[in-house]
């Protein structure tokens, strides 16, 4: 249930919007990554990208901050490594489950010792 009273809205400068759009246009960078690093909603960034395509937000002449660009590249690399580790972890879990089943099935049952009658 929404809180009563006026809602707080944030107003972003045109320079901030243009910079966000330019960052999202970098090769290999997703809109979600840029939005996450700038603490904005991905839908808002998508709207800004649409406005930039329509010419309402001017992105020409906007210089990208190298620190933000480097952070996005690092975030992309960390995500790539994390996905690889998850894949390796899943493979290892399946291998452990497979080998434990094989050991359980192939273990010899205890031999039956017949008692000799004298």
N, C-alpha and C positions, 0 to 999 in steps of 0.2 A: 504494500500500500504506500503510495507516495506521501512524502512529508508535506504538511500544510505550509503555506507561506510561499514567498517568491523563490523561484529556482535560481541558482547561481549559474551563470553561463560565462564562458571564457571567450574573449575576443582575441583573435590572432591577427597579427599584422600581415600585410600583403607580402612583405619580405619573408616572413616565417613560412607562409603558405607556399611561396615560390621556391624557397629552399627545400621544403619538404617534397614538393613535386619533382624538383631536379634530382634529389636523392633517390626517389622511387624510380626514376628513369635510368639509373645506373645499371649496366649489364649484370645480370645475375642476382639482383636485389629484388626481393618481393615487397609488395605494399605492406604486408603484415609486419615484416622486419623493420621497415622504416617507421611505421606507426608505433610499434612497440618501443623502439629506441627513443622516439620523441614523446612518448606518453600521450598519444592521441588515439582515437578510435580509428580502425582501418577504413570504416565507411566514410569518415570525414575526409581522410586522405584521398579516397576514391572520388569523392565529390570535387575536391580541389583539383584533381587531375582532369576531371571532366571540364571544369571551369577553365583550366589552362588550355585544353584543346579548343574550347570555344573562343579563347582570346580574352576572357574576362580577367584572368590572372596572368600577368606577363612574367615569363620565366627567363627571357633572354637577358643576359647581362648579370645574372645572379651568380655570384661566386660561391662555390661549395666550400664549406669548412672542412679542412683536411682531417681534423680530429673525428668528426662525425662520420666521414667517409671511411676512415680507417676502422672505426668502431663497427660499422656495418659489415665491412669485410671480415673482421675478426669474428663477429657474431655468426656470419654465414659459415666460416670455417669450423667454429665450435659446434654448430648444429650438424654439419656434415660428419664430424668425428663422433658426435653423440649417436647419430643414426647408425653409423658403422658399428659402434660398440653395442648398441641394442641388438643389431642383427647377429653379431658374434655371440652375445649372451643367449639369444634364443636358440642358436645352433648348438651351443654347449649344453643347454638345458635338454634339448631333444636327444643329443648324443648320450647324456647321462641316463635319461629315462630308457633309451633303447638298450644300452649295455646292462642296466640293472635288470631289465626284463629278460634279457638273454641269459644272464647269470642265474636268475631264479628258475628259468626253465631248464637249463642244462645242468644244474647241480644234481649230482647223483643222490638218489634217495638212499636212506640207510639200508644196508643189506639185511636181509632176513636171515637170521642164524637159526638153523634147524638143530633142535636138540636131539641128540642121538639117544636111542632107547637101549639100555643095557640089559 
